[in-house]
């Protein structure tokens, strides 16, 4: 046990170093608040670095085989590449603009901080207890992510076995999470259930830390505490992290992409969005939505376009290699006739059923197994009552991107899914909306009026590094 823990910790060093170098290559602009604190840099660096190490490990082991020296060499290669880029492309950071200090609402801020601390402690205890009670995770973790990791580890190169459509579920799903598990197992020298459980808990903690630190950067620690309360007060979020679903890593990458986009770091935004696509199929929808809403800004700036290309290069390369050469066809994209699609598109009952299921998940604030929700409706109600902070424009582009993703998710159920609609909505709709929850909280608490919160300075626009 001690050796496995030590190996797991050792496997985090290269991702952390790679992520810190990435933040030098594509820094968050401080023009919209103070420079990123260590509390923001560390979770962003570790989470994004883990995603990059997953992609690099996949590409190198595809060529050289799954061997310990190859995995270690892929980490070293990534560090070399990031170091070279950091030396060649790091831009000087402009002076920071301090966030105004709140002068009122001290009791409210104290209450929020105490609530955040209590929820963090309770969430940690609950998540660890869940991970101990269910060390192999929920059904998707067992049947998809961890099963895929076992097959990759035991039958690397035997792709007809690893991606056997006849006996394995969703074999076309991207490999970010399974490759992270395989990579850590290689460090440990053995397969252990500790690794996938630790990865799930780690991304849960990284998401909460990144959200809180990002809001604190704009609005101060009091409002940041309230944002963390909203996140950790969502039992569904904490439970899904402990149950090792890939939705939590994807939520982290989407959060990082949205944060980078509103902070004027297009390369970092592209990296986060591409890593979301490397994590789950629906991550490609998130990346596409962000690309759609920010394209008018990026295409006018050659340096921003270059930053986007460089930021997305490694995850996109891994995804393309996997999808083109290894992955079978997606079960939802299986050949369907026009008559089938038209019948679904003209079935009014399907629209009502999908709308009802999504509304139920938007209202719920629970972790009742497949029926979990995050309380989007409560947040929307607060937004209507509180309004936005004076002088702070509504972040239209990222909000539009998240709305487009939500509509795309609904369209999948209405038009595409060949499965029993009630079953598919029950098992998937809550987790799809969960992916958007941390990024939604980020935009809400950077924008909405909060008693005792610091009014934010004006945001920077998205632009290329340097």
N, C-alpha and C positions, 0 to 999 in steps of 0.2 A: 504493500500500500504506500509506504513512504517513498519507495523508488518510483512508483507511478506518479505520485504527486510532484516529485522533483523533476521527472522527465516532462510532465505537463507544463510546469513553470518554465523549464528551459526552452520548450517549444514556443513560448510567447516572446522570447527575447528578439528574435529576428523580425517578427511582425511589428513589434513596437518600434524597433530601430527603423524599419522600412517606412512605417507610417509617419514617424517624426521627420524623416527626410522628405516624404511626400508633402508634408505641411510647409517645408522650406521651399520646395519647387512651386507649390500652388498654395500660397498663404491666404488665410482669411483676411480680408481687408479690414483694418481697424477704423476706417472712416465712419462706420455706423455705430461705434462704441469703442471701448478700450480694446487693446490688443488681446488676443485670446489668452486666457490664463492657463496655467498648467492643468487645472481641473477640466478645461475644455480640450486642450491639446492631447492629453493622455488618452481619454476614451476614444476620441476621433482617430488618433494615430493607431492605437491597438486594434480597433475594430476594422478600419480600412486596411491596415497592414495584414490582418488575418485574411481578409478577402483577397488581397494581392498575392499572398503566399499560397493560398489555395489554387489560384489560377496558374501561377508559375510552376507549382508542383505538378499540376496536371500536364502542362505543356512539356515539361522536361521528362517526366516519367513516361509519357506517351512515346517519346523518342528513345529513351535509354532504359526503360523498365523501372519497376518499383523496387528499388534497392535503397538501403539506408544512405549510402554515399551519394546517390542521386538526389534524394530529398534534402540532405544537408547542402549539397551543391546548388540546388535550386534556390534555397534560402540565400546562400552566399552570392549567387548570380543576381538575385533581386536587389540585394544590398549594394552590390557594385553598380548596377544600373541606376538605382536611385541616388547613389552618391555622385555619380557622374552628372546626372541631371541637376542635382542640387548645386553642384559647383558651376554648371554652365548656365542654368536658368533661374536661379534664385534671384528674386527682385528685392530691392531695398524696401523695407516696410515703412509706410508713411507714419507721421506722428499720430498718436492715439487721440481720440476725442473722448474726454471723460463723460461718463453717464451722470446726469444730474443726481444729486443726493436727495432722497425724499426728506421732507421736513415734517411730515405728518404721518399718522397711522402707525405709530410705533407699536402699539399693542397688537394691531392686526398683523404686522410683520412678525412679531414674536410668536403669535399664535400659528401663523403659517409655517414658520421654521420648526416649531415644536411638533406640529402635525406631520411635517415632512420627515422629521427624525423618527417619530413613532411609527409611521407607515413604512419607512425604510427598514426599521428593525423587524416589524411584524411581517413585512413582505419577504425579508431574507429568511426568517424562521420558517414561514410557510412554504417558500420555494424549496428550501433545503429539505424540509420534511416531505414534501411531495416527491422530490427527486429520490429520497431514500426509500419511500414507499413504492415508487414506480421507477426503478433504476433504468429501465429500458424505454421509458417515455410512453406516449400514447400510441394509438393504432398507426398513425402516419409515421411516427418516429420508428416504430418497430418494423412496419411493413415496407417503408420507402427509404428513409434516410439512413438509419442504422443498418438495415438489411443491405442496402447498396454499398455501404462502407465495408461490410463483411465480405461481400462478393468481390469488390475491388481489391481488398487486401489479400484474399485467398486465391483469386483466379485472375489476377492482372494479366492482360493480354489475351485472355480467352473471352473475347467480346461477345460471342454467341451465348456464353453462359452468363456473363455479367449483365447483359441486356436482353435476357430471355423474356420475350413478350408472353410466352405461354404460361409462365409461372410467377412472374414478378409484376408488381403494380407500378404504373407510371414510370416506366424505364426511360422515358424521354426527358425526365426532369433534370435540370442542370445539376452540376456536381459540386457546388461550392461547399455545402455542409458535409457531404460524404468525404470529400477530399481533405477537409480540415480534420475530420476524425481519423482518416487513414494516415495523414501526416503526423498527428500526435501519437498514434499507435506505433509508428515507425520510430519516433523518438523514444517511446517507452519500451520498445522491443517486444511488446505483447499486446494482445487485444484485452481491453479492460472497459467495463461499463462506466468507469469513472470519467472517461474522456468525453463521450457525447453528453453526459449529464453536466459536466463542467462547462462545456462549450455553450449549452443552453443557458445555464445560470450566468455565465460571463456576459453573453450578449444582452441578457435582461438588465444586468447591472450597468453595462456600457451605455445602453439606450437611456436609462434614467439619468446617469451622470452627464451624458452629452446634452440632453434636453435641459437639465437644470443649469449647467454651466453656460449654455448658449443663451438662455433667457436672462441669466444674471449678467451676462456681457452687455445686454441691451437695456435691461430694466432694473438691475440690482438684485441682491440676494433675496429680498422679501418676495418679489413676484416670482423669482425662480423657485422658491420653496413651494409656492402655490401651484406652479406647473408640475412639480414633482408629486405633490399631493394628488393632483388630478390623474397623473399616470399610474402611480402606485396604488391609488385608490380604485383602480380598475382591476378587480380580481382576475378577470379573464386574461389580462396582459401578463400578470405574474404567473398564473397557472400555465399558460402556453409556453412561457420560457422554461419553467421547470419540467414540462412534459416534452421538451426537446424538439418542438416543431420548428420548421425552417421559416415560419412567418416572423419570428422575432428577429433573427439576423436580417431578413429582408426589410423589416420595419426600421432597423438601425441604419441600413444603407440608404433607404429613402429619406430618413431624417437627415443624414449627413449631406445628401444631395440637395435637399431643399435649403438647409442652412447655408451651404456653400453658394447656392444660387442667389439667395438674398443678401449674401455678404460679398458679392462681387468676385467670386473665385470660380470661373467657368470650368477650369481644368479639374478642380476638386469636385465640382458638381457632376461633371461627366463621369469621373471615377466612381462616385457613389452610385449614380444611376446605372452604370454598366455592371457594377457588382451586384445590384439588385436583380438585374437580368440574369447574371451568372448564378444567382441563388434560387430563383423560382421562375417558371414560365411567365407568370403575370408580372414579374419585374420588368419584362420587355415593354409591357403596356405603360408602366410608370416612366421608364426611360423615354419612350416615345412621346408621352404627354408632355414631359419637361422639355424635350427637344422641340416639340411643336410650339409651345408658348414662348420659348426663349429664342427660337430661330431668327426672328426679325432683328433682335439685338446682336446675336453672335455673328450672323452672316455679314453684317456691316463692318466687323472688326476682324481683320485677318489674324491678329495675334490671339484674339479670343478663340477663333476657329481652330488655330493650331493647338491652343491649350486644351480645347475639348478633345481633339483627335488624340493627343498624347495621353490625356487622363483616362480615356476610355480604351486605349489600345490593348492593354494586357487582358482585362476581363473579356473584351469583345473577341480577341483572338482565341481565348480558351473556349468561349461559347460557340464560335463558328466551327472550330475543329470538332468539338463534341457533336454539334447538331448535324454537320455535313457528313462526317465520317463514321460516327458511332451510334448516334441516337436513332431509334426507330421513329415512326410517325407518331404524332400526338394523338391520344385517344379522342380528344374533342375535335381535332382537325381531320379525323378519318373521313373517307369519301362519303359525302352526303349528297343526295340528289337535290336539285332545285325545288322539286315538289315538297320535300321534307322541310327545307328552310322556309318556303313560302307558307306552308301549313302552320308552322310555329309563329311566323311573323304576323299572321292574320288571326291568331287565336287570342282573343281578348282576355280569356281566363288566365292565360300564362302571364300576361302583364299584371293582372290583379294579384296573382299568387306571388310573383317576384316582388312587386311593390310592397305587399303585406309582409313578406319575410324580411326585406331590407328595413322597413319601418320598425319592425319588432326588434331587430338587432341594433338599430340606431337608438331606440329608447331604453333597452336593457342596460343594466349595470350589474352584471353578475358573471359568474364562471360556472354556470350549470352545464358542465360537459359541452355537448354540441350546441347548446342554446345560449352561449355566452355573448355578451355585448360590452361596449365600452362607454356608453353614455353620451354619444354624439348629440342627442337631442337636448340633454341638460346643458352642454356647452353652447349650443345654438341659442337656447333660451337666455343664458347669461349674456351672450353677445348682444342680443336684442335689448336687454335691460340696461347693460352697462355702456354700450357704444364704444367707439374707438377713442383712443387717446388723442387729444387735440394736437393738431400739427403733424400727425403721423398718417401717411397715406395707406390705404388698404393695399396689402400685397396681392394685387389682382392676378398676376401671372402664376405664382405658385398655387394660389387657391383655385384658379381655373384648371391647372394641371391636376390637382387632387380630385376636383369635381369630374373632370373627364375620365379619370381612372375609375371612379365610382360608377359612372354611367357605363363604361366599358365592361365592368364586372357584371352589372345588371344585364347588359345586352348578351353576355355569354349565356346566362341562364335562359333568357327569353328565346334566343335564336339558335344557339349552337349545341348546347348540351344534349347528348343522346340518351342520358340516364333519366331515371325516374326523377321528376322535377322536385317533388317534396323531399326525397332523400338527399338530393344534391344541395338544395338550399339549406337543409338542416345541418349538413356536415361541413359546408364550405363557406356560406355567406358571412358568418361571424368572423372567421379567421381572415377573410379577404378584407373586411373593413378594419380589422385590427391592424393590418399592415399600414394603414393610413393614419392611425391614431396619434403616434408620437409627432409626426410632422404637422398634423392639424393642431395639436397643442402648442407646438413651437410658434406657428403663425398667430394663433389666438393670443398667447400671452406676450408676444412681442408687439401686439397691436391694440388690444382691448384696454379700456380704462379699468384700473384696479385701485381700490382705496389704499392710499399710502404708497403707491408704486411710483417709481421715477418715470417722468415722461421721457420717452426715447428721443434721441436726436434723429435727424432725417437720415434715411438709409442711402447707401451708395447704390449705383446702378451696376448691373452685371457688366463686367468688362474683362478683357484678357489680362493675365498677370504681366506686370511690368509696364 
